[in-house]
Amino acid sequence: MKKSEALPFPVALVCPNCQVALTDHNSCACEDSPILGDHNGVPRVMYAQQNRTYGNCSKLAQIIELSRHMPWRSAVREADEDGSILARLTKPIRADFLHALPWDNIGTVLVIGAGMGFIAADIAMYAETVIALEADPQCAEFIQIRAAQEGINIRPLIADAARPPFPQESFDLITISGRLSDINPARGGQRYTRLLTLRSLVDCLKATGYLYFGTGAKAGRIHWPRLANTARQYRALLLKAGLRSVLALGVDPGYEEQRIVYDINDRRAKRYILERFNPPVSRLGRLRRVVTENRLLCGNLQRDILFLGSKSGCALADIPLGRSSGSDVRTAIQLNTTTKTLVVSFNGDMPTEILEGGKRTVPMAEPRCARAFEVVEMLSRLHSDGATDWPIRWPIPMGRRQMSGRDFYRYQFVNGAEFHTLVLPSSFNLNIVLPLIDLLFENYPTFCRKLSGGLARSPDPWDAWRQTFKSALLREDVRSNALEALDVAQHNQWPLTAVHGDLSTCNIMIMRSGQLVLVDWEHYSPAFLIGVDLVRFGFDVLSECAYLPRRQRNVLVHHVRDTLSKVLRNEGFDEADHRRLHAFYLAHQIISTRTALIAQQNLMLRYRLESDRSPLPSE
């Protein structure tokens, strides 16, 4: 066996039995031979047993071999024909509760069962040192290749998590995902064995350390007969293992895709948020929601649970869901989008404010959140008189807050419905939706012109947009069409005003008074075309209504197209300009969503001018 090329390791390695420091050549009292070896450059701690392998070994071996000569994503795409591996590794919402952990107090992290880096790669964006402990040598080898390609600080280690080879108090955070039986199934299903495993891991935590555990609970039937498989039993097991306090959190839809994270005992806040941000699509879905959220049944139907344990007992106050943001706040709920972490604070049963922070794993997410807040603060200063009574307005900013070592931006909670929820079959009503569409189309141009008053913009905004289209990562046909449209627009002196920049149905909140509140201002521009934002809204409405019955959808499609054409004519655009507005929209959409070159073809097909979901009647 060759010597490890990975030494020196960033964390001390010891024999878990006699605590002798491990090197690549020494033996210890409990073994007759060196137990620290090497597997293709990855340190490998071996005892009497051999390390295990999981899954499709030949496919993973092929991915590893291809990754030596190409980017790992391309290698996975080539080796995995159905795309399931890459889809799981790159899904936009993953174990996102981790984004809200107190990273100013966490430097060294141990990821148990790291697999192919599903959690470890995200953690590496926050922590100084990440040790990815994996029993499967192939997975560990892939993590090493992935970390080298991405330039992230993950160090894989092939070892047995049931016998962690680390001194006591080595880590600030230890994460476990999946069933406890997966840590070492060969050791049997006894609860006592799992307790010993957890105790050995808790011993590796520093005095102020945390243990994160995401798993599936009993849901209607018992999956693991002798395993602690309810939230109460899991929590008792973690406390018995040596943690001083444990926070049990529900998660929707699952612990590997954490869109909503909430106190498992706070059912009313969870129901409010689910109805507000993740409503059922169909009437059957609404009936299912009534059953699953029933107070008497939800404990048995709760499938996936998160636990965050603290060794010191008081450290859970350092996370947004572990503390109140004020003495009158009862609870908080974490919402995760593709780019942001949101925390909704409740006063009694009603939400009062929402805190917004960008995910560090998403390029430019944090600067975009900061810019959105700066824009809203600026608008509030410039239009302090009467703007709150406009038919369309922005959310009220409430300042910045440092939490979990990160900047969060506070807004007054907008107690209304997202526009996109109104076009779902479960809640669609033509008598409500059509007037709201008219309200937006008729008032948005006036709103934008009001915003433009007193704003500074670049001396030559046309040239600024020209440089943006030239330098952006765009398909050449998209770039060419956008630049051609820009030349015509500049020659015809199309008016440029301040615009929201992302007038999608998810960014439009409808108050009970009928007032519209536009959120997410990170794509704001002081000088762009009102028509492009209106086209974006039209595309979004016609995309969201795909599940409506045909008759209702046809009425909605015709209304959107007729109303949009009328508004565009009033703004000086004729039918010949529709194609140019579409070219602007498509280029701007690709730039704002940072769509990769390989995916732009699909986006172009989705938003074709001649498609059924196009709000622009073609010439």
Secondary structure, DSSP 8 states (H G I E B T S, - for coil): ----TT-S-SS--B-TTT--B--SS---TT-SS--EEEETTEEEE--SS-----S-HHHHHHHHHHHTTS-HHHHHHHH-TT-HHHHHHH-SSSSGGGGGS-GGG--EEEEET-TTTTTHHHHTTT-SEEEEEES-HHHHHHHHHHHHHHT--EEEEE--TTS--S-SS-EEEEEEES-GGGT-GGG-S-HHHHHHHHHHHHHTEEEEEEEEEEEE---SS-SSTTS--SHHHHHHHHHHTT-SEEEEEEEEEETTEEEEEEETT-HHHHHHHHHHHS--SSHHHHHHHHHHT-TTTHHHH--EEEEEEESSSSGGGGSGGGS-SSTT--EEEEEE-SSEEEEEEEETTEEEEEEEEE-TTSTTHHHHHHHHHHHHHHHHHHTTTTGGGSSEE---EEEEEEETTEEEEEEE---SEEGGGGGSTTT--HHHHHHHHHHHHHHHHHHHHHHHTT----S-HHHHHHHHHHHS---HHHHHHHHHHHHHHHHTT---EEE-S---GGGEEE-TTS-EEE---TT-EEEE-HHHHHHHHHHHHHHHGGGS-HHHHHHHHHHHHHHHHHHHHHTT--GGGHHHHHHHHHHHHHHHHT--GGGHHHHHHHT-TTSTT-SS---
